[in-house]
Amino acid sequence: WALDVVAVCAHFLENIFIVNHIQGPDAIPNPSNHWAHKQLEGTYNWSSGSTLANWISGGLNHQIEHHLFPSMSIYAYPTIAPVVKQTCEEFGIQYNTFDSFPQA
């Protein structure tokens, strides 16, 4: 039964990592952009702002915030996500997010 648990957990993590990091040709960062801009181009969020999704995924639903602030606690991601999104809008940078995990 222990191998079954490991297999389920590995599959769960694999799905979360794939959704956040493989989004097609639009997710390839422009090499001439600033480091922070590259992080925004190459990552996607799902269920951004959801405390439950944040807890279930270990903060991996907030990939944008994780890549911009890697040492920040995952529990702060739902709080800073709207600030990051607003800042992106102010600078004309796309904030890539999906409303849910299945949508991503």
Secondary structure, DSSP 4 states (H G I P E B T S, - for coil): -HHHHHHHHHHHHHHHHHHHH---GGGS--TTS-HHHHHHHH--EESTT-HHHHHHHTTTTBHHHHHH-TTS-GGGHHHHHHHHHHHHHHHT----EESSTTT-
